[in-house]
Amino acid sequence: MNNKKPKDIYEYKKWLKEKHRIEISDRTETYYNSVTSRIKPDFEKSDFWIKLTENLREYDGEYLTKTGYHLLTSGFEPELHIKSFDSFLLKTFRKNIIENKRWPDEPEGRWVLPNNWYSKINDIIRTLFEVKYLDGVEFIISKVKSICEKHSMEFRVFLEATEEGYYAAHLYTRQEFEIPKVTWDTEKVYVSIEIQITTQLQEIIRKLLHKYYEDRRKRIVNEEGIKWQWNYKSDEFVANYLGHILHYVEGMIMEIREKQKETIT
């Protein structure tokens, strides 16, 4: 078989069919939607999610008492979102192809295919917590961890800080869900839920540059062949340095806040 690396999602679908006899069709998407529409309401009814959302006002009050500032933006309510099928399939493309350093062999941890991809892809169900200040990220992390420990749930956290200027905390917890099979029987699988925590400023820049980030994720190589740091006319230069600059500004805000606190005391 030809081991040429797929360059886009269309070549990836062809590769799935030729190598693994997996055809991505409307039926595949319909089944994905039936699975995710089962997982989301089940998680919404979980003790973990109910406790976390009910405690938000208490967390805001505790942070206000400690710092003199509110933790969350006014009226904030977390929402659970289902990853779209197109975005989900794109992530399997990234796992199997783009980020696979062992190509043409399978990536570390096996190929991500329909028989395991609901357990392998960790953000099928996800939510976002938007805090006002940088130290609010660690504050929320500690609260989520505490609830996970109380309910004996797996807890993992990654503080993302990329060369491209992306800063956010990604928290993951796993829970067992009963999902429909293709045969319309059911099976139990462990699925990860992602909780992203970011600041108000970082979320603003993420929304502004969302299309750029999505387009960049689909590319395997830098087509221009030079580092983005030297191409000041490129989209990468503007977008990535905006992220770094905002993170620096947030650090300065925290420093000023701390100095004001020292002056008062």
C-alpha positions in Angstrom: 0.0 0.0 0.0 1.1 3.6 -0.7 2.5 5.1 2.5 2.2 8.7 1.3 1.1 10.9 4.2 -2.4 12.5 3.7 -2.1 16.3 3.4 -5.7 17.2 4.1 -9.0 15.8 5.4 -10.0 14.5 2.0 -6.9 12.5 1.6 -7.3 11.3 5.2 -10.7 9.9 4.5 -9.3 8.0 1.5 -6.5 6.7 3.7 -9.0 5.5 6.3 -10.9 3.6 3.7 -7.8 2.0 2.0 -5.8 1.2 5.1 -8.5 0.5 7.7 -11.6 -0.2 5.6 -13.4 2.6 7.4 -15.7 4.7 5.3 -16.7 8.1 6.6 -20.3 8.7 5.6 -23.4 10.5 6.7 -24.2 7.4 8.7 -20.9 7.8 10.6 -21.9 11.4 11.6 -25.4 10.3 12.5 -24.0 7.7 14.9 -21.6 10.2 16.4 -24.4 12.6 17.0 -26.5 9.8 18.7 -23.6 9.0 21.0 -22.7 12.5 22.0 -26.4 13.5 22.5 -26.5 10.7 25.1 -23.3 11.6 26.9 -24.0 15.3 27.3 -27.3 15.1 29.3 -25.9 12.2 31.4 -23.0 14.4 32.4 -25.2 17.4 33.1 -27.0 15.2 35.7 -23.8 14.0 37.3 -23.0 14.9 40.9 -19.7 16.4 39.8 -21.3 18.9 37.3 -24.2 19.9 39.6 -21.8 20.5 42.5 -19.4 22.6 40.4 -22.0 24.8 38.9 -23.9 25.3 42.2 -20.6 26.4 43.9 -19.7 29.2 41.5 -21.3 32.0 43.5 -19.5 30.7 46.6 -16.2 30.6 44.7 -16.7 34.1 43.5 -17.4 35.3 47.0 -14.3 33.5 48.4 -12.1 35.0 45.7 -13.6 38.5 46.3 -12.9 38.3 50.0 -9.3 37.1 49.4 -8.4 39.6 46.6 -10.9 42.4 46.6 -11.9 41.5 43.0 -14.5 39.3 41.4 -13.4 36.0 40.0 -15.9 35.7 37.2 -17.4 38.1 34.7 -20.9 39.3 35.5 -23.6 36.8 34.7 -21.2 34.0 33.8 -22.8 30.6 33.4 -20.8 27.6 32.1 -22.3 25.7 29.2 -21.4 22.2 28.0 -20.7 22.0 24.3 -20.6 19.0 22.0 -17.7 18.9 19.6 -19.0 18.9 16.0 -18.4 15.8 14.0 -16.2 17.7 11.5 -14.0 19.0 14.3 -13.9 15.6 15.9 -12.8 13.9 12.6 -10.2 16.7 12.1 -8.8 15.9 15.6 -8.4 12.2 14.7 -6.6 13.4 11.5 -4.2 15.4 13.7 -3.7 12.4 16.1 -3.2 9.8 13.4 -1.3 11.9 10.8 -0.2 15.4 11.6 1.1 14.8 15.1 2.2 11.2 14.5 6.0 11.2 14.8 6.1 7.5 14.1 4.5 7.7 10.6 3.9 5.4 8.7 3.5 3.3 11.8 0.7 3.9 14.3 1.1 6.7 16.8 2.0 6.0 20.4 -1.1 4.6 22.0 -2.5 3.0 18.8 -4.5 4.4 15.9 -7.5 6.5 16.8 -10.3 4.7 15.0 -14.1 4.1 15.6 -13.5 1.2 17.9 -11.7 3.4 20.4 -12.0 7.1 19.4 -14.7 8.0 22.0 -12.2 7.2 24.7 -9.2 8.5 22.8 -10.5 12.0 21.9 -10.6 13.9 25.2 -12.8 16.9 24.4 -16.0 15.5 22.8 -17.8 17.2 25.6 -16.2 20.4 26.8 -16.8 23.7 28.6 -15.0 26.9 29.2 -14.6 28.9 32.4 -13.6 32.5 31.8 -12.0 34.3 34.8 -11.2 38.0 35.0 -7.6 37.7 36.2 -4.6 35.4 35.7 -4.5 34.1 39.3 -8.2 33.0 38.9 -7.0 30.2 36.6 -5.2 28.4 39.5 -8.0 29.2 41.9 -10.6 27.4 39.7 -8.2 24.5 39.1 -8.0 23.9 42.9 -11.8 23.9 43.2 -12.3 21.4 40.3 -9.6 19.2 41.7 -11.2 19.2 45.1 -14.6 18.1 43.7 -12.9 15.4 41.6 -11.1 14.0 44.7 -14.4 14.0 46.7 -16.1 12.0 44.0 -13.1 9.7 43.3 -12.9 10.9 39.7 -9.7 11.0 37.6 -8.2 14.5 37.4 -5.6 15.8 35.0 -4.5 19.4 34.3 -2.2 20.9 31.6 -1.2 24.5 31.7 -0.8 25.3 28.0 1.8 27.8 27.0 2.7 27.4 23.3 5.2 29.1 21.0 2.2 30.3 19.1 1.0 32.5 22.0 -1.8 30.2 23.3 -2.3 30.3 27.1 -5.0 28.3 28.9 -5.5 25.6 31.4 -7.0 22.3 30.2 -8.5 20.1 32.8 -9.8 16.6 32.1 -11.9 14.2 34.1 -13.2 10.8 33.0 -16.5 9.2 33.6 -18.2 6.0 32.4 -21.1 6.4 30.1 -23.5 4.0 28.5 -23.7 4.7 24.8 -25.6 3.1 21.9 -23.8 0.7 19.6 -24.2 0.8 15.8 -26.4 -2.3 16.3 -28.6 -0.2 18.7 -27.5 -2.3 21.7 -25.5 -0.4 24.3 -22.0 -0.5 25.7 -20.1 1.3 28.5 -17.1 3.4 27.7 -15.0 5.9 29.6 -15.1 9.4 28.1 -13.0 12.4 29.0 -14.7 15.7 29.7 -12.6 18.9 29.0 -12.8 22.0 31.1 -10.8 24.9 29.7 -10.0 27.8 32.0 -8.8 31.0 30.4 -8.8 34.7 31.2 -11.2 37.3 29.8 -8.4 38.9 27.7 -7.2 35.6 26.3 -10.8 34.6 25.4 -11.3 37.9 23.5 -8.2 37.3 21.3 -9.2 33.6 20.8 -12.6 34.6 19.4 -11.0 37.3 17.2 -8.5 34.8 15.8 -10.7 31.6 15.8 -10.7 31.2 12.0 -7.0 31.6 11.8 -6.3 29.0 14.5 -8.7 26.5 12.9 -7.1 26.9 9.4 -3.6 26.5 10.9 -4.6 23.2 12.6 -5.4 21.7 9.2 -2.0 22.3 7.8 0.8 19.8 8.1 3.7 22.1 7.2 4.5 25.8 6.9 3.9 26.2 3.2 6.2 29.3 3.0 9.1 27.3 4.4 10.3 30.0 6.8 9.8 30.5 10.6 6.8 32.7 11.3 8.8 34.8 13.8 10.7 36.3 10.8 7.7 36.8 8.5 6.2 40.0 10.0 3.6 40.2 7.2 2.2 36.7 7.9 -1.0 36.0 9.8 1.1 33.9 12.2 3.3 36.8 13.2 0.3 39.0 14.1 -1.8 36.4 15.8 0.9 34.6 17.8 2.5 37.8 19.1 -0.9 39.2 20.1 -1.3 36.2 22.4 2.2 36.6 24.0 1.6 40.4 24.4 -1.7 39.9 26.2 -0.2 37.3 28.5 2.5 39.7 29.4 0.0 42.5 30.1 -2.0 40.2 32.3 1.2 39.4 34.3 1.7 43.2 34.7 -1.8 43.6 35.9 -1.2 41.0 38.6 2.0 42.7 39.6 0.3 46.1 40.0 -2.5 44.5 41.9 -0.1 43.0 44.4 1.8 46.2 44.8 -1.4 48.1 45.5 -2.3 45.4 48.1 1.1 45.9 49.8 0.7 49.7 49.9 -2.7 49.4 51.5 -1.5 46.9 54.2 
